[in-house]
Amino acid sequence: MMRTVAAAGAALALGWAGAAQGAEFLFGAYAHDVTFIGEAIGSGAAGREGGVDIHLGVRSDRIEQIFGGPQAHAFVSINSEDTSNFVAAGLSWPIGLTERLYVRPGLGLAYTDGEAGLPPVNEPGLPPEEVARRLELYNTRIDFGSQVLFQPELSLGYRFTERFSAELSWVHISNAQIFHQGKNQGLDDAGVRLIYSF
């Protein structure tokens, strides 16, 4: 499934980059399924999966016809342990703090190949080996509830030159109890993103 997600993301990114003027390439390395952000803001976090997520993607030039002049983005996230990979697309708004420093909130939609509806552990009549298998899933996988998810993000960036920037970045995916009622464990990624403008 990781190959399918990666291929879809690469096709989306390359197609977008070919059509975009003044676009940006993105490369990021993220800690997968961190808990400290969710605990700090009270949204909770699963903390069940591990590894490193590599983000590869593109951003468009600013879209002046939309309020605030956001940039459109598309990227693929590939997990080193092949648990929950995803592709995402949306909009983000760069807001200058100084000549070089900026903050960037964003919002999009994502599709994950992660778990969406883990089987219940307490179902009556299960043999012990099936209970053990389901417990292992419960303790090691995020249950997103839906494979279509919201993708909010927030970055703090610094522009080194006209072409090169770097961002401290948080990316979240969850169903927000809109795409699914029930399980909504979600995923928090925290890491560094490098940007090349062309």
C-alpha positions in Angstrom: 0.0 0.0 0.0 2.9 2.4 0.7 3.9 2.1 -3.0 0.4 3.1 -4.1 0.3 6.1 -1.7 3.8 7.1 -2.8 3.0 6.8 -6.5 -0.2 8.8 -6.1 1.6 11.5 -4.2 4.4 11.7 -6.7 2.1 11.9 -9.7 0.1 14.6 -8.0 3.2 16.6 -7.0 4.9 16.3 -10.5 1.7 17.2 -12.3 1.2 20.2 -10.1 4.8 21.3 -10.4 4.6 21.1 -14.1 1.6 23.4 -14.2 2.6 25.8 -11.5 4.4 29.1 -11.9 6.8 30.2 -9.1 6.4 26.9 -7.3 8.3 25.4 -4.4 9.6 21.9 -3.8 9.3 20.6 -0.2 11.4 18.0 1.6 10.7 17.2 5.2 11.8 14.7 7.9 9.3 14.2 10.8 8.9 12.2 14.0 5.8 10.1 13.4 2.9 10.0 15.9 4.4 12.3 18.5 2.3 12.9 21.7 3.7 16.1 23.2 1.7 18.5 20.9 -1.7 16.8 21.5 -1.0 16.7 25.2 -0.1 20.4 25.3 -3.2 21.6 23.4 -5.6 19.0 24.9 -6.5 17.2 21.7 -4.9 13.9 22.8 -2.6 11.7 20.7 -2.4 8.0 19.9 1.3 7.5 20.5 1.1 4.0 19.1 3.2 4.1 16.0 6.8 5.0 15.4 9.4 5.7 12.8 10.3 8.7 10.7 8.0 10.2 8.0 9.5 11.6 4.9 7.4 14.4 3.3 7.9 15.2 -0.4 5.8 17.8 -2.1 5.2 21.0 -3.9 3.5 24.4 -3.2 2.1 26.8 -5.8 2.7 30.5 -6.1 0.4 32.7 -4.0 -3.2 32.6 -5.2 -4.2 36.2 -5.0 -7.9 35.5 -6.0 -8.4 33.8 -2.6 -8.5 35.8 0.7 -5.1 36.3 2.2 -3.2 35.0 -0.9 -2.6 31.4 0.2 -0.4 28.9 -1.5 -1.8 25.5 -2.6 0.2 22.5 -1.4 0.3 18.7 -2.2 2.6 16.2 -0.6 3.1 12.5 0.2 4.2 11.2 3.6 6.1 7.9 3.7 6.6 6.2 7.0 9.9 4.3 7.6 8.0 1.5 9.4 5.3 1.4 6.7 2.4 1.9 9.1 0.4 5.0 8.3 1.4 6.7 5.0 -0.7 9.5 3.5 -1.1 12.0 0.7 -2.5 15.5 1.3 -3.5 18.6 -0.5 -4.7 22.0 0.7 -3.9 25.7 1.3 -1.5 27.5 3.6 -1.1 31.2 4.3 2.4 32.6 4.8 2.3 35.5 7.2 5.5 37.6 7.5 6.7 38.4 11.1 10.0 40.0 9.9 11.7 40.3 6.6 12.9 36.7 6.8 10.8 35.1 9.6 7.2 33.9 9.0 4.5 31.7 10.3 2.4 29.5 8.1 -1.0 28.0 9.1 -2.7 25.6 6.7 -5.6 23.3 6.1 -6.2 20.5 3.7 -7.6 17.0 3.1 -5.6 13.7 3.3 -6.0 10.1 2.4 -4.2 7.5 4.5 -3.5 3.8 4.0 -3.5 3.4 7.8 -6.1 1.5 9.9 -9.7 2.8 9.7 -11.9 0.6 11.9 -9.9 -1.8 14.1 -11.8 -4.9 15.1 -13.1 -4.9 18.7 -11.0 -6.8 21.3 -13.9 -7.6 23.5 -16.1 -9.3 20.9 -17.7 -12.4 22.5 -16.5 -15.9 21.6 -13.1 -14.9 20.2 -10.3 -17.6 20.5 -7.3 -16.5 22.6 -5.0 -16.2 19.5 -7.5 -13.8 17.8 -7.8 -11.7 21.0 -3.9 -11.5 21.1 -3.8 -10.4 17.4 -6.4 -7.7 18.0 -4.6 -6.5 21.1 -1.4 -6.2 19.2 -3.2 -4.1 16.5 -4.8 -1.9 19.2 -1.4 -1.3 20.9 0.6 -0.6 17.8 -1.7 1.0 15.2 -3.7 4.2 15.1 -7.4 3.8 14.4 -8.2 6.8 12.2 -11.9 5.8 11.9 -11.8 7.0 8.3 -9.2 7.0 5.5 -10.3 10.4 4.3 -9.1 13.0 6.9 -8.6 16.7 7.6 -5.0 17.9 7.5 -4.3 21.1 9.5 -0.7 22.2 9.8 1.4 25.0 11.3 4.9 26.0 10.5 7.5 28.6 11.7 9.8 29.4 8.8 13.0 31.3 8.0 13.9 32.5 4.5 17.7 32.2 4.1 17.8 33.4 0.5 15.2 34.1 -2.3 15.3 30.4 -3.1 16.0 28.5 0.2 13.9 28.4 3.3 13.4 26.1 6.3 10.4 25.5 8.5 9.8 23.9 11.9 6.6 22.1 11.1 3.6 20.4 12.7 1.2 18.3 10.6 -1.9 16.7 11.9 -4.4 14.3 10.3 -7.7 13.2 11.8 -11.4 12.7 10.9 -12.6 15.5 13.3 -15.7 13.4 13.9 -17.0 14.6 10.5 -15.8 11.9 8.1 -16.6 9.2 10.8 -18.4 9.1 14.1 -16.5 7.2 16.8 -12.8 6.5 16.6 -10.7 9.6 15.9 -7.2 9.0 17.3 -5.4 11.1 14.7 -1.7 11.5 13.9 0.7 14.3 14.8 4.0 14.7 12.9 6.6 17.2 14.1 9.8 17.9 12.1 11.8 20.1 9.8 10.9 21.0 6.2 13.3 22.4 3.6 11.9 24.5 0.7 13.5 25.3 -2.6 11.7 28.0 -4.7 12.1 28.1 -8.4 
